């Protein structure tokens, strides 16, 4: 097996771990594995999205959430890996907590993706004053209204519907807007 940073957890549709595998092999063999996607949402209900760079192995030049990654048990709790990914990709970590809001089963034959994606959101009291997008990961980025972000790619539409149509998120959004 490859190094820890390149391994992922293979899971069944109930999110039970069945094995570990090199990430490239999991993609190549179209094996279901665990991943995460994070959405930063500002006080005006705009979400920070990124256009993935050409250097990405999967889905280059596709709009996606604020950051994403593949979970490896050896690298600590998933919430910590989401934060590490934010620092690596953006040079920023939210002051507010992040919340896991849903899981989405996702298949994309064109990009060799077969994932059970844990979706996270953070309602920001204010936008970060400075972002430093890592050009290895991010080609472009922008803040867009949630409704418009869903129109940028089929992946964003599927994942954002799972996050922002949930009752728990509506409560979080309301609480964040009152502060």
GUVO-63334 format. One line per field, with one value per residue: residue in one letter; x negated, y, z negated of N, C-alpha, C in turn. Coordinates in nm, 2 decimals, decimal comma, padded with zeros to 4 digits. Example, Ala and Ser with C-alpha at 12.3 -4.5 7.8 and 13.67 -1.06 7.14 Angstrom:
# residues 2
code <- A S
n_east <- -01,32 -01,28
n_north <- -00,57 -00,22
n_up <- -00,78 -00,71
ca_east <- -01,23 -01,37
ca_north <- -00,45 -00,11
ca_up <- -00,78 -00,71
c_east <- -01,32 -01,29
c_north <- -00,33 00,00
c_up <- -00,78 -00,79
# end
This chain:
# residues 179
code <- X X X X X X X X X X X X X X X X X X X X X X X X X X X X X X X X X X X X X X X X X X X X X X X X X X X X X X X X X X X X X X X X X X X X X X X X X X X X X X X X X X X X X X X X X X X X X X X X X X X X X X X X X X X X X X X X X X X X X X X X X X X X X X X X X X X X X X X X X X X X X X X X X X X X X X X X X X X X X X X X X X X X X X X X X X X X X X X X X X X
n_east <- -00,08 -00,04 -00,18 -00,05 00,08 00,19 00,38 00,72 01,04 01,23 01,57 01,90 02,24 02,36 02,18 01,99 01,67 01,48 01,24 00,90 00,73 00,50 00,54 00,54 00,57 00,82 00,99 00,93 01,02 01,29 01,40 01,60 01,55 01,47 01,52 01,50 01,67 01,67 01,84 01,82 02,02 02,13 02,26 02,45 02,55 02,40 02,19 01,86 01,70 01,49 01,30 01,17 00,82 00,61 00,43 00,54 00,62 00,87 01,16 01,07 01,09 01,36 01,63 01,65 01,72 01,61 01,38 01,24 01,18 01,02 01,09 00,87 00,82 00,58 00,49 00,63 00,94 01,22 01,33 01,10 00,94 01,08 01,04 00,76 00,74 00,87 00,68 00,45 00,55 00,66 00,52 00,65 00,86 01,18 01,32 01,55 01,73 01,73 01,98 02,10 02,34 02,48 02,48 02,38 02,43 02,23 02,17 01,97 01,90 01,75 01,54 01,43 01,53 01,66 01,81 01,89 01,99 01,92 02,08 02,00 02,06 02,01 02,13 02,05 01,97 01,86 01,70 01,37 01,09 00,87 00,78 00,58 00,55 00,44 00,27 00,21 00,42 00,65 00,79 00,96 01,18 01,48 01,73 02,06 02,42 02,61 02,82 02,73 02,48 02,54 02,60 02,36 02,23 02,30 02,23 02,21 02,48 02,60 02,47 02,51 02,79 02,84 02,73 02,83 03,11 03,19 03,36 03,21 03,00 03,13 03,21 02,95 02,86 03,05 02,98 02,72 02,75 02,87 02,68
n_north <- -00,12 00,24 00,55 00,70 00,95 00,91 00,73 00,59 00,54 00,26 00,22 00,09 00,13 00,21 00,35 00,21 00,10 -00,09 -00,15 -00,03 00,16 00,26 00,58 00,66 00,41 00,34 00,53 00,46 00,20 00,24 00,23 00,25 00,51 00,71 01,06 01,42 01,74 02,09 02,38 02,73 02,98 03,31 03,60 03,71 03,50 03,40 03,16 03,04 02,93 02,72 02,70 02,41 02,34 02,29 02,10 01,91 01,57 01,46 01,57 01,83 02,19 02,21 02,34 02,35 02,30 02,50 02,36 02,03 01,68 01,36 01,13 01,00 00,77 00,76 01,02 01,16 01,30 01,36 01,63 01,77 01,72 01,85 02,12 02,13 02,10 02,34 02,52 02,44 02,48 02,74 02,90 02,97 02,94 02,89 03,09 03,02 02,72 02,42 02,23 01,90 01,82 01,65 01,35 01,24 01,01 00,97 00,94 00,95 00,87 00,98 01,12 00,93 00,90 00,77 00,79 00,83 01,11 01,33 01,61 01,94 02,25 02,60 02,87 03,19 03,47 03,69 03,75 03,60 03,82 03,80 03,59 03,32 03,16 02,84 02,79 02,54 02,39 02,55 02,71 02,94 03,15 03,24 03,43 03,35 03,38 03,13 03,00 03,05 02,93 02,66 02,63 02,62 02,37 02,02 01,86 02,05 02,13 01,89 01,83 02,07 02,09 01,88 01,99 02,26 02,24 02,13 02,11 02,14 02,30 02,54 02,64 02,68 02,88 03,08 03,14 03,23 03,46 03,63 03,72
n_up <- 00,00 00,06 -00,07 -00,37 -00,33 -00,08 -00,09 -00,12 -00,27 -00,19 -00,16 -00,24 -00,12 -00,35 -00,48 -00,62 -00,70 -00,48 -00,38 -00,32 -00,07 00,19 00,30 00,58 00,70 00,60 00,73 01,00 01,01 00,96 00,70 00,41 00,19 -00,11 -00,14 -00,17 -00,16 -00,18 -00,26 -00,28 -00,40 -00,37 -00,56 -00,39 -00,26 -00,05 00,11 00,09 00,37 00,58 00,88 00,99 01,03 01,32 01,26 01,10 01,04 01,07 01,21 01,33 01,38 01,30 01,13 00,77 00,42 00,14 00,03 00,06 00,00 -00,07 -00,31 -00,56 -00,81 -00,95 -00,96 -01,15 -01,31 -01,09 -01,09 -01,16 -00,94 -00,74 -00,82 -00,80 -00,52 -00,44 -00,53 -00,38 -00,11 -00,11 -00,30 -00,53 -00,82 -00,95 -01,21 -01,34 -01,43 -01,23 -01,07 -01,02 -00,80 -00,62 -00,42 -00,10 00,16 00,43 00,78 01,06 01,36 01,57 01,44 01,29 01,02 00,72 00,45 00,10 -00,03 -00,29 -00,39 -00,48 -00,65 -00,72 -00,87 -00,83 -01,03 -00,92 -00,61 -00,54 -00,58 -00,43 -00,17 -00,05 00,21 00,30 00,58 00,69 00,64 00,69 00,95 01,00 00,81 00,64 00,46 00,45 00,48 00,31 00,46 00,73 00,73 00,74 01,01 01,14 01,17 01,20 00,98 00,77 00,76 00,68 00,43 00,29 00,27 00,10 -00,13 -00,18 -00,17 -00,39 -00,71 -00,95 -00,86 -00,79 -01,03 -01,14 -00,96 -01,01 -01,28 -01,25 -01,10 -01,28 -01,45
ca_east <- 00,00 -00,11 -00,19 00,08 00,15 00,25 00,48 00,85 01,12 01,33 01,69 02,02 02,34 02,40 02,06 01,91 01,54 01,46 01,09 00,83 00,68 00,44 00,65 00,55 00,63 00,97 01,05 00,91 01,11 01,42 01,44 01,67 01,47 01,52 01,46 01,57 01,68 01,69 01,90 01,82 02,13 02,12 02,38 02,55 02,59 02,31 02,10 01,73 01,67 01,36 01,28 01,05 00,71 00,58 00,34 00,62 00,63 01,01 01,25 01,01 01,18 01,50 01,67 01,68 01,74 01,49 01,27 01,28 01,07 01,05 01,06 00,78 00,82 00,45 00,47 00,71 01,08 01,26 01,34 00,96 00,89 01,15 00,97 00,63 00,76 00,89 00,55 00,37 00,60 00,69 00,45 00,75 00,95 01,29 01,33 01,67 01,72 01,78 02,09 02,14 02,48 02,54 02,39 02,44 02,37 02,20 02,10 01,95 01,82 01,66 01,43 01,39 01,56 01,76 01,79 01,99 01,93 01,97 02,09 01,98 02,09 01,98 02,20 01,95 02,02 01,81 01,60 01,23 01,04 00,77 00,77 00,46 00,58 00,33 00,29 00,20 00,56 00,76 00,77 01,03 01,28 01,57 01,85 02,18 02,54 02,63 02,90 02,65 02,37 02,59 02,60 02,22 02,19 02,40 02,18 02,26 02,63 02,64 02,42 02,57 02,93 02,84 02,69 02,91 03,25 03,22 03,42 03,11 02,93 03,22 03,20 02,82 02,86 03,12 02,90 02,60 02,79 02,92 02,57
ca_north <- 00,00 00,36 00,62 00,73 01,06 00,88 00,62 00,63 00,43 00,21 00,21 00,04 00,24 00,25 00,42 00,12 00,08 -00,23 -00,17 00,09 00,15 00,37 00,67 00,65 00,28 00,34 00,60 00,38 00,08 00,29 00,17 00,35 00,56 00,82 01,19 01,53 01,86 02,19 02,51 02,85 03,07 03,44 03,65 03,74 03,37 03,36 03,05 03,05 02,82 02,72 02,63 02,33 02,37 02,19 02,00 01,81 01,44 01,43 01,69 01,96 02,29 02,19 02,42 02,27 02,37 02,57 02,27 01,89 01,59 01,22 01,10 00,89 00,76 00,79 01,17 01,23 01,31 01,42 01,77 01,83 01,71 01,96 02,24 02,12 02,12 02,48 02,59 02,41 02,53 02,88 02,97 03,03 02,85 02,97 03,11 02,95 02,58 02,36 02,13 01,80 01,84 01,54 01,26 01,22 00,91 01,04 00,86 01,02 00,78 01,06 01,16 00,81 00,92 00,68 00,84 00,87 01,24 01,39 01,75 02,03 02,39 02,69 03,00 03,29 03,60 03,78 03,68 03,62 03,94 03,77 03,45 03,29 03,03 02,76 02,77 02,40 02,33 02,64 02,80 03,06 03,13 03,36 03,42 03,35 03,34 02,98 02,96 03,06 02,83 02,53 02,62 02,61 02,23 01,92 01,82 02,16 02,12 01,77 01,84 02,19 02,06 01,80 02,07 02,38 02,22 02,06 02,19 02,18 02,41 02,66 02,68 02,74 03,00 03,19 03,18 03,30 03,59 03,71 03,77
ca_up <- 00,00 00,07 -00,19 -00,44 -00,27 00,05 -00,11 -00,15 -00,33 -00,11 -00,24 -00,17 -00,11 -00,48 -00,53 -00,70 -00,63 -00,43 -00,35 -00,28 00,06 00,25 00,36 00,73 00,73 00,57 00,84 01,12 01,00 00,93 00,57 00,33 00,08 -00,19 -00,11 -00,23 -00,08 -00,28 -00,21 -00,36 -00,36 -00,44 -00,62 -00,29 -00,20 00,06 00,08 00,16 00,46 00,65 01,00 00,96 01,12 01,43 01,20 01,03 01,11 01,09 01,24 01,35 01,44 01,26 01,01 00,66 00,30 00,09 00,04 00,05 -00,02 -00,10 -00,45 -00,60 -00,95 -01,01 -00,97 -01,25 -01,28 -00,96 -01,10 -01,16 -00,80 -00,67 -00,86 -00,74 -00,38 -00,43 -00,55 -00,26 00,01 -00,12 -00,39 -00,62 -00,89 -01,01 -01,36 -01,38 -01,41 -01,11 -01,10 -00,92 -00,78 -00,54 -00,34 00,03 00,24 00,56 00,88 01,18 01,44 01,65 01,36 01,20 00,88 00,66 00,32 00,00 -00,06 -00,41 -00,36 -00,60 -00,63 -00,82 -00,85 -00,87 -01,08 -00,81 -00,52 -00,57 -00,53 -00,32 -00,12 00,03 00,28 00,35 00,73 00,73 00,62 00,72 01,07 00,98 00,70 00,62 00,37 00,53 00,40 00,30 00,58 00,85 00,72 00,78 01,15 01,19 01,20 01,15 00,85 00,68 00,75 00,60 00,29 00,22 00,24 -00,02 -00,25 -00,20 -00,17 -00,52 -00,81 -01,04 -00,81 -00,79 -01,17 -01,16 -00,88 -01,09 -01,40 -01,21 -01,05 -01,39 -01,53
c_east <- -00,09 -00,12 -00,05 00,15 00,22 00,35 00,62 00,93 01,23 01,45 01,80 02,12 02,39 02,29 01,98 01,78 01,52 01,31 01,03 00,76 00,60 00,55 00,66 00,61 00,78 01,04 01,04 01,00 01,26 01,48 01,50 01,58 01,52 01,45 01,54 01,57 01,73 01,74 01,89 01,93 02,12 02,26 02,48 02,59 02,52 02,22 01,97 01,71 01,54 01,38 01,15 00,94 00,69 00,50 00,42 00,64 00,78 01,08 01,17 01,10 01,33 01,52 01,70 01,69 01,61 01,37 01,32 01,16 01,12 01,01 00,97 00,78 00,69 00,42 00,56 00,86 01,11 01,27 01,20 00,91 00,96 01,07 00,83 00,64 00,79 00,76 00,46 00,42 00,63 00,61 00,54 00,82 01,06 01,28 01,44 01,65 01,77 01,88 02,11 02,29 02,55 02,43 02,46 02,36 02,35 02,13 02,09 01,85 01,71 01,53 01,38 01,42 01,68 01,74 01,91 01,93 02,00 01,96 02,08 02,01 02,05 02,05 02,11 02,02 01,98 01,71 01,46 01,18 00,94 00,78 00,65 00,48 00,45 00,35 00,27 00,34 00,67 00,72 00,83 01,13 01,37 01,68 01,97 02,30 02,56 02,71 02,82 02,54 02,42 02,60 02,47 02,18 02,29 02,36 02,23 02,41 02,66 02,60 02,49 02,72 02,93 02,81 02,80 03,06 03,29 03,27 03,31 03,03 03,00 03,21 03,06 02,81 02,93 03,04 02,78 02,64 02,84 02,80 02,50
c_north <- 00,12 00,43 00,67 00,84 01,03 00,76 00,67 00,51 00,39 00,18 00,15 00,16 00,29 00,32 00,34 00,09 -00,07 -00,26 -00,04 00,06 00,27 00,45 00,66 00,52 00,27 00,41 00,51 00,26 00,11 00,23 00,28 00,38 00,68 00,95 01,30 01,65 01,97 02,32 02,62 02,94 03,20 03,48 03,69 03,61 03,35 03,25 03,07 02,92 02,83 02,65 02,55 02,35 02,26 02,07 01,89 01,68 01,41 01,57 01,82 02,06 02,27 02,27 02,32 02,36 02,44 02,49 02,13 01,81 01,45 01,19 00,98 00,88 00,79 00,94 01,24 01,24 01,39 01,57 01,84 01,82 01,82 02,09 02,24 02,15 02,27 02,56 02,57 02,48 02,68 02,96 03,04 02,91 02,93 02,98 03,03 02,80 02,53 02,25 02,03 01,80 01,72 01,46 01,24 01,11 00,97 00,94 00,95 00,94 00,86 01,10 01,05 00,83 00,83 00,70 00,85 00,99 01,29 01,54 01,83 02,17 02,47 02,82 03,11 03,42 03,71 03,70 03,70 03,75 03,92 03,62 03,43 03,16 02,97 02,73 02,63 02,33 02,42 02,73 02,94 03,04 03,26 03,33 03,44 03,32 03,19 02,93 02,96 02,96 02,70 02,52 02,61 02,47 02,13 01,87 01,93 02,15 02,00 01,79 01,96 02,16 01,98 01,89 02,18 02,36 02,14 02,15 02,23 02,30 02,54 02,72 02,75 02,87 03,11 03,23 03,26 03,44 03,68 03,77 03,89
c_up <- 00,00 -00,07 -00,24 -00,37 -00,14 00,03 -00,14 -00,21 -00,22 -00,20 -00,16 -00,17 -00,24 -00,56 -00,63 -00,63 -00,60 -00,40 -00,33 -00,14 00,10 00,32 00,51 00,77 00,71 00,68 00,97 01,13 00,97 00,80 00,48 00,21 00,01 -00,15 -00,18 -00,14 -00,19 -00,20 -00,31 -00,31 -00,44 -00,49 -00,52 -00,21 -00,06 00,02 00,16 00,24 00,53 00,78 00,99 01,07 01,22 01,37 01,12 01,11 01,15 01,11 01,25 01,41 01,41 01,13 00,89 00,54 00,26 00,08 00,02 00,03 -00,05 -00,24 -00,47 -00,75 -01,02 -01,02 -01,07 -01,22 -01,15 -00,98 -01,10 -01,02 -00,71 -00,70 -00,80 -00,59 -00,35 -00,44 -00,43 -00,14 00,01 -00,21 -00,50 -00,69 -00,96 -01,16 -01,42 -01,36 -01,27 -01,15 -00,99 -00,92 -00,71 -00,48 -00,21 00,10 00,38 00,65 01,00 01,27 01,52 01,57 01,26 01,06 00,84 00,51 00,23 -00,06 -00,19 -00,38 -00,49 -00,56 -00,75 -00,78 -00,91 -00,92 -00,98 -00,73 -00,57 -00,51 -00,42 -00,29 -00,04 00,10 00,33 00,50 00,77 00,72 00,68 00,84 01,05 00,86 00,70 00,52 00,46 00,44 00,41 00,42 00,71 00,85 00,77 00,94 01,22 01,24 01,14 01,01 00,75 00,66 00,66 00,45 00,22 00,19 00,11 -00,15 -00,28 -00,19 -00,30 -00,62 -00,91 -00,99 -00,81 -00,93 -01,19 -01,08 -00,96 -01,21 -01,36 -01,16 -01,16 -01,47 -01,47
# end
